[in-house]
Amino acid sequence: MAFYSKFLMIIKRKGNPIYFYRLVSLIGIFVSFFSANAHAATGEQLKAIKQAAESFIEQQIDTPRNGTLQVEAVRVDSRIHATDCPTPLTTTLPGKLNTSGNTSVLVECPEDDWKVYVPVKSELMMPLVTAITSLSRGHTISPQDLTLTLVGSRVYRRGGYINQDDIIGARIKRSVRAGEVVEKNDICMVCRNDSVIIKAVKGELSILTKGTALGDGVLGEKVNVENDKSKRIVSGIVTAVGEVSIRF
């Protein structure tokens, strides 16, 4: 550094001031460039950072049977400061986990005091019940109408089904085109004015009787039914196609 200062003073005394300041700027850029690159991450370090982020996301997402999960860390800026961490890199989730989409993972090396946020793109595909042919309103679903197709998990959050048997015998309320996922809003497993089985359950004892549904419902939803014998209106939970359960 002493030599560098002395060199600049000589140039300043002998040369044009304009050229002097231009030279200083160029030298500053030159020094900064090499200073930054001297601490830049190597290819192996970048690879380790990406692998740590990807492995973390893979551990956070449960992949359903016959489903698939694709995880990929986007390109990490090679200019970041990193080292060969003496211990395994730590990973945390500073924000929300997205099963299908981008998630930011914080990768750190506490011993060497550096950290980097790594965007990771994930796509969870799960088997959902879809229509083989177009299903019109009023149609009663049969096994020949359905198949399983790998679909992005974001579709499942709208209310799809993973088991075809759950909706065999259900009725279509809203037309479904061929290849579309059959969603909860598309069907009724208990439909208004239909004859249903009322299952009264108390402990291990259950009593079955017939009734009439006063509303539409799917698995797990609450509907009112009228007992055909007593004419009493009760509220129960849809537990199967054409079945409403009441617990006492």
C-alpha positions as CSV (number, residue, x, y, z in Angstrom):
1,M,0.0,0.0,0.0
2,A,2.9,2.4,0.7
3,F,4.3,1.7,-2.8
4,Y,0.9,2.3,-4.3
5,S,0.6,5.7,-2.5
6,K,4.0,6.8,-3.5
7,F,3.3,5.7,-7.1
8,L,0.2,7.9,-7.3
9,M,2.1,10.9,-5.9
10,I,4.7,10.7,-8.6
11,I,2.1,10.5,-11.3
12,K,0.2,13.5,-9.8
13,R,3.4,15.7,-9.8
14,K,4.4,14.8,-13.4
15,G,1.2,14.2,-15.2
16,N,-2.0,16.0,-16.1
17,P,-4.5,16.1,-13.2
18,I,-7.3,14.9,-15.4
19,Y,-5.4,11.8,-16.4
20,F,-4.4,11.3,-12.8
21,Y,-8.0,11.1,-11.5
22,R,-8.9,8.8,-14.4
23,L,-6.1,6.5,-13.6
24,V,-7.0,6.5,-9.9
25,S,-10.6,5.5,-10.8
26,L,-9.4,2.7,-13.1
27,I,-7.0,1.4,-10.4
28,G,-9.8,1.5,-7.8
29,I,-12.1,-0.6,-10.0
30,F,-9.3,-3.0,-10.8
31,V,-8.5,-3.4,-7.1
32,S,-12.1,-3.8,-6.1
33,F,-12.7,-6.4,-8.7
34,F,-9.9,-8.6,-7.5
35,S,-10.8,-8.0,-3.9
36,A,-14.4,-9.1,-4.5
37,N,-13.3,-12.1,-6.5
38,A,-10.8,-13.2,-3.9
39,H,-13.7,-13.9,-1.6
40,A,-16.2,-15.1,-4.2
41,A,-17.7,-18.6,-3.7
42,T,-16.2,-21.5,-5.6
43,G,-18.2,-23.8,-7.8
44,E,-18.1,-26.6,-5.2
45,Q,-19.3,-24.2,-2.5
46,L,-22.2,-23.0,-4.6
47,K,-23.1,-26.6,-5.3
48,A,-23.1,-27.4,-1.6
49,I,-25.3,-24.4,-0.8
50,K,-27.9,-25.4,-3.5
51,Q,-27.9,-29.0,-2.3
52,A,-28.5,-28.0,1.3
53,A,-31.4,-25.8,0.3
54,E,-33.0,-28.5,-1.9
55,S,-32.6,-31.3,0.7
56,F,-34.2,-29.0,3.3
57,I,-37.3,-28.5,1.1
58,E,-37.5,-32.2,0.3
59,Q,-37.6,-33.0,4.0
60,Q,-40.4,-30.5,4.6
61,I,-42.8,-31.8,2.0
62,D,-44.6,-35.1,2.4
63,T,-45.0,-36.8,-1.0
64,P,-48.1,-38.9,-1.2
65,R,-48.1,-42.4,-2.5
66,N,-47.7,-42.5,-6.3
67,G,-47.0,-38.7,-6.2
68,T,-43.9,-36.9,-7.3
69,L,-41.9,-34.0,-6.0
70,Q,-39.5,-31.9,-8.1
71,V,-37.2,-29.5,-6.2
72,E,-34.6,-27.2,-7.8
73,A,-32.6,-24.3,-6.3
74,V,-32.3,-21.4,-8.7
75,R,-28.9,-20.1,-9.7
76,V,-27.0,-18.7,-6.7
77,D,-24.9,-15.5,-7.3
78,S,-21.3,-16.6,-7.6
79,R,-20.1,-13.3,-6.1
80,I,-21.4,-14.1,-2.7
81,H,-18.9,-14.7,0.1
82,A,-18.7,-18.3,1.2
83,T,-16.2,-20.8,2.7
84,D,-15.7,-24.5,3.0
85,C,-17.8,-24.6,6.2
86,P,-16.1,-26.8,8.9
87,T,-19.5,-28.2,9.9
88,P,-22.7,-29.1,7.9
89,L,-24.5,-26.1,6.6
90,T,-27.7,-25.1,8.6
91,T,-31.0,-24.4,6.9
92,T,-34.1,-22.7,8.1
93,L,-37.4,-21.4,6.6
94,P,-37.7,-17.7,7.2
95,G,-41.1,-17.5,5.5
96,K,-43.9,-19.6,4.2
97,L,-43.4,-23.1,2.7
98,N,-44.9,-23.5,-0.8
99,T,-45.4,-27.1,-1.9
100,S,-45.8,-25.8,-5.5
101,G,-44.0,-22.6,-6.1
102,N,-41.0,-20.6,-4.8
103,T,-39.7,-20.8,-1.3
104,S,-36.8,-18.9,0.2
105,V,-34.4,-21.0,2.3
106,L,-31.8,-19.5,4.6
107,V,-28.5,-21.4,4.3
108,E,-25.9,-20.5,7.0
109,C,-22.4,-21.4,8.2
110,P,-22.4,-20.1,11.8
111,E,-18.7,-20.9,12.3
112,D,-17.5,-18.7,9.5
113,D,-20.2,-16.1,9.9
114,W,-21.9,-16.1,6.5
115,K,-25.4,-16.8,5.2
116,V,-27.3,-16.6,2.0
117,Y,-31.0,-16.8,1.0
118,V,-31.6,-19.4,-1.7
119,P,-34.9,-19.4,-3.7
120,V,-36.0,-22.9,-4.3
121,K,-38.7,-23.9,-6.8
122,S,-40.8,-27.0,-5.9
123,E,-43.6,-28.8,-7.7
124,L,-45.6,-31.4,-5.8
125,M,-47.7,-33.6,-8.1
126,M,-50.3,-35.9,-6.5
127,P,-52.8,-38.4,-8.0
128,L,-56.3,-37.0,-8.1
129,V,-59.6,-38.3,-9.3
130,T,-60.3,-37.0,-12.8
131,A,-63.2,-37.5,-15.3
132,I,-62.5,-39.9,-18.2
133,T,-65.4,-38.5,-20.2
134,S,-67.6,-35.4,-19.8
135,L,-70.0,-35.7,-16.8
136,S,-73.2,-33.7,-17.1
137,R,-75.4,-32.4,-14.3
138,G,-77.5,-35.1,-12.6
139,H,-75.2,-37.9,-13.7
140,T,-74.5,-40.6,-11.1
141,I,-70.8,-41.4,-11.0
142,S,-69.7,-45.0,-11.8
143,P,-66.2,-46.5,-11.7
144,Q,-66.0,-46.3,-15.5
145,D,-66.3,-42.5,-15.3
146,L,-63.1,-41.9,-13.3
147,T,-59.3,-42.3,-13.3
148,L,-56.3,-41.0,-11.4
149,T,-54.1,-38.4,-12.9
150,L,-51.0,-36.6,-11.5
151,V,-52.0,-33.0,-10.8
152,G,-50.3,-30.1,-9.1
153,S,-51.0,-29.8,-5.3
154,R,-52.5,-26.4,-5.7
155,V,-55.5,-28.0,-7.5
156,Y,-56.0,-30.4,-4.5
157,R,-56.4,-27.4,-2.2
158,R,-59.5,-26.6,-4.1
159,G,-61.1,-29.8,-2.9
160,G,-60.1,-32.8,-5.1
161,Y,-60.2,-36.5,-4.2
162,I,-57.4,-39.0,-4.0
163,N,-59.6,-42.1,-3.7
164,Q,-62.1,-43.0,-6.5
165,D,-64.2,-45.2,-4.3
166,D,-65.1,-42.2,-2.1
167,I,-67.3,-40.7,-4.8
168,I,-68.7,-43.7,-6.6
169,G,-72.5,-43.2,-6.5
170,A,-72.3,-39.5,-6.0
171,R,-74.2,-37.2,-8.3
172,I,-72.8,-34.4,-10.5
173,K,-74.1,-31.0,-9.6
174,R,-71.9,-29.0,-11.9
175,S,-70.8,-30.4,-15.3
176,V,-67.2,-31.7,-15.4
177,R,-65.3,-31.9,-18.7
178,A,-63.1,-34.9,-19.7
179,G,-59.7,-34.7,-18.0
180,E,-60.8,-32.3,-15.3
181,V,-60.4,-33.0,-11.6
182,V,-63.6,-33.8,-9.8
183,E,-63.9,-31.3,-7.0
184,K,-66.1,-31.1,-3.9
185,N,-68.2,-28.3,-5.4
186,D,-68.9,-30.5,-8.5
187,I,-70.8,-33.2,-6.6
188,C,-73.2,-34.1,-3.8
189,M,-72.8,-37.4,-1.9
190,V,-76.0,-36.6,-0.1
191,C,-78.4,-34.7,-2.3
192,R,-81.5,-32.6,-1.4
193,N,-84.7,-34.7,-1.4
194,D,-82.8,-37.9,-1.8
195,S,-83.6,-40.9,0.4
196,V,-80.6,-41.5,2.8
197,I,-79.6,-43.8,5.6
198,I,-79.5,-42.1,9.0
199,K,-76.9,-43.8,11.2
200,A,-77.4,-43.0,14.9
201,V,-74.2,-43.9,16.8
202,K,-73.6,-44.0,20.5
203,G,-70.4,-45.7,21.6
204,E,-70.2,-49.1,20.0
205,L,-74.0,-49.2,19.3
206,S,-75.4,-47.9,16.0
207,I,-79.0,-47.8,14.7
208,L,-80.0,-47.4,11.1
209,T,-83.1,-45.7,9.8
210,K,-84.3,-44.0,6.6
211,G,-84.6,-40.3,6.1
212,T,-84.8,-37.6,3.5
213,A,-82.0,-35.1,2.9
214,L,-82.9,-31.5,3.2
215,G,-79.7,-30.2,1.6
216,D,-76.6,-31.2,-0.4
217,G,-73.4,-32.3,1.2
218,V,-70.1,-34.2,0.6
219,L,-67.9,-36.2,2.9
220,G,-67.4,-34.5,6.2
221,E,-70.0,-31.8,5.7
222,K,-73.1,-31.2,7.9
223,V,-76.6,-31.6,6.5
224,N,-80.1,-31.7,7.9
225,V,-82.2,-34.8,7.3
226,E,-85.8,-35.7,8.2
227,N,-86.5,-39.0,9.8
228,D,-89.1,-40.7,7.6
229,K,-90.9,-42.3,10.6
230,S,-90.8,-39.7,13.3
231,K,-90.7,-36.7,10.9
232,R,-88.1,-35.2,13.2
233,I,-85.4,-33.0,11.6
234,V,-81.9,-33.8,12.8
235,S,-78.4,-32.6,11.8
236,G,-75.7,-35.0,10.9
237,I,-72.3,-35.5,9.1
238,V,-72.0,-37.0,5.7
239,T,-69.9,-40.2,6.2
240,A,-70.5,-41.9,2.8
241,V,-72.6,-41.7,-0.4
242,G,-76.2,-41.6,0.8
243,E,-75.3,-41.8,4.5
244,V,-75.6,-39.3,7.3
245,S,-74.2,-40.1,10.8
246,I,-75.4,-38.6,14.1
247,R,-73.4,-39.2,17.3
248,F,-75.1,-39.1,20.7
